[in-house]
Amino acid sequence: MAASPRIALFIDGANLYATSKQLGFDMDYRRLLREFQGRGNLIRAFYFTTLVESEEYSSIRPLVDWLDYNGYRVITKAAKEFTDATGRRRVKGNMDIELAIEMLELAPHLDQIYLFSGDGDFRPLVEAVQRKGVKVSVVSTISTNPPMVSDELRRQCDEFVDLAQLMQKVGRDPAERAARTPAAPGTPANPALERRYGIKQGDEAGEE
């Protein structure tokens, strides 16, 4: 009997969030993990995102904390804030370098990588990993107008997985939103966390 392929997930957090919103559904990160655990020997599930450290409360912080305790390896860094020529406050930051380093370091120990991003900047990274003998699947969508994945990234990857085809497996059931569980001790109540990211707080988070 053939051994299960060693796989890893590399999730560009901002890109995946934008893609799921364009498709009109909320991601359920516990279901996402279960779906890919069933596809092979899941070695790592990375989630990359930037944080605005100057804000007293970041809307993404509860998600980051939840993922950290529920099977994901979360990689973060502070976003850079600046004022543009019109005097408006802007936030700039991406995790491309961090994602690339982690992927290249782990690639020798993997058979397949799932990259959750449509960013064409990752094409050279995908090519480099393929040279190491690793199959690369890109998870994004072409079901929106315009598509959320660049054409060059789709051409480079070994397999393209349209997120629209995974909605029923990794999306949040809207009916479950009403059945919120109490927050864990010391965790501030945050109903928006469930609405926005499809996760629950508390000891029974994500149970079906």
Residue pairs with C-beta under 8 A, 6 or more apart in sequence:
3 41
4 40
4 41
5 39
5 40
5 41
5 111
5 112
6 40
6 41
6 43
6 109
6 110
6 111
6 112
7 36
7 39
7 40
7 41
7 42
7 43
7 110
7 111
7 112
7 113
7 114
8 42
8 43
8 44
8 45
8 46
8 106
8 110
8 112
8 113
8 114
9 36
9 42
9 44
9 45
9 46
9 113
9 114
9 116
10 46
10 48
10 99
10 102
10 103
10 113
10 114
10 115
10 116
10 117
11 45
11 46
11 47
11 48
11 72
11 116
11 117
12 48
12 95
12 99
12 115
12 116
12 117
12 119
13 47
13 48
13 49
13 60
13 95
14 49
14 50
14 94
15 116
15 117
15 118
15 119
15 140
15 148
16 27
16 116
16 117
16 139
17 27
18 148
19 118
19 140
19 141
19 144
19 148
19 163
20 26
20 27
20 163
20 171
22 141
22 144
22 148
23 141
23 143
23 144
23 163
23 164
23 167
25 167
25 171
25 172
26 171
26 172
26 174
26 195
26 196
26 197
26 198
27 170
27 171
27 172
27 197
27 198
28 170
28 171
28 172
28 173
28 198
28 199
28 206
29 63
29 66
29 67
29 70
29 72
29 197
29 198
29 199
29 206
30 70
30 199
30 205
30 206
31 169
31 170
31 171
31 172
31 198
31 206
32 170
33 42
33 45
33 70
33 71
33 72
35 166
35 169
35 170
36 42
36 45
36 114
40 111
40 112
43 106
43 109
43 110
44 73
44 106
45 71
45 72
45 73
46 72
46 73
46 74
46 75
46 99
46 102
47 64
47 67
47 72
47 73
47 74
47 75
48 74
48 75
48 76
48 95
48 98
48 99
49 60
49 64
49 74
49 75
49 76
49 95
50 76
50 77
50 78
50 79
50 91
50 93
50 94
50 95
51 58
51 60
51 61
51 64
51 76
51 77
51 78
51 79
52 58
52 78
52 79
52 81
52 91
53 78
53 79
54 81
59 192
59 196
62 187
62 190
62 193
62 201
63 193
63 196
63 197
63 199
64 74
64 76
66 193
66 197
66 199
66 201
66 205
67 74
68 74
70 199
70 205
70 206
75 95
75 98
75 99
75 102
77 93
77 95
77 98
78 93
79 91
79 92
79 93
80 91
80 92
80 93
81 89
81 90
81 91
81 92
82 89
82 90
82 92
83 89
83 90
84 90
96 119
96 121
96 122
99 122
99 125
100 122
100 125
103 113
103 115
103 125
103 129
104 125
104 128
104 129
107 113
107 129
107 132
107 134
108 132
110 134
111 134
111 135
112 134
112 135
112 136
112 137
113 129
113 134
113 135
113 136
113 137
114 137
114 138
114 139
114 161
115 122
115 126
115 136
115 137
115 138
115 139
115 157
116 139
116 140
117 138
117 139
117 140
117 153
118 138
118 140
118 141
118 147
118 148
118 149
118 150
118 153
119 150
119 153
120 150
120 151
120 152
120 153
122 153
123 150
123 152
123 153
123 156
126 136
126 138
126 153
126 156
126 157
127 156
129 136
130 136
130 156
130 158
135 158
135 159
136 156
136 157
136 158
136 159
137 157
137 158
137 159
137 160
137 161
138 149
138 153
138 154
138 157
138 159
138 160
138 161
139 161
139 163
139 166
140 147
140 148
140 149
140 153
140 160
140 162
140 163
141 147
141 148
141 149
141 162
141 163
141 164
142 148
142 149
142 154
142 160
142 162
143 162
143 163
143 164
149 160
154 160
171 198
172 198
177 194
177 195
180 191
180 194
180 200
180 201
181 200
181 201
181 202
181 203
181 204
181 205
182 201
182 202
183 189
183 190
183 201
183 202
184 201
184 202
184 203
187 201
189 201
190 201
193 199
193 201
194 200
194 201
199 205
199 206
200 206
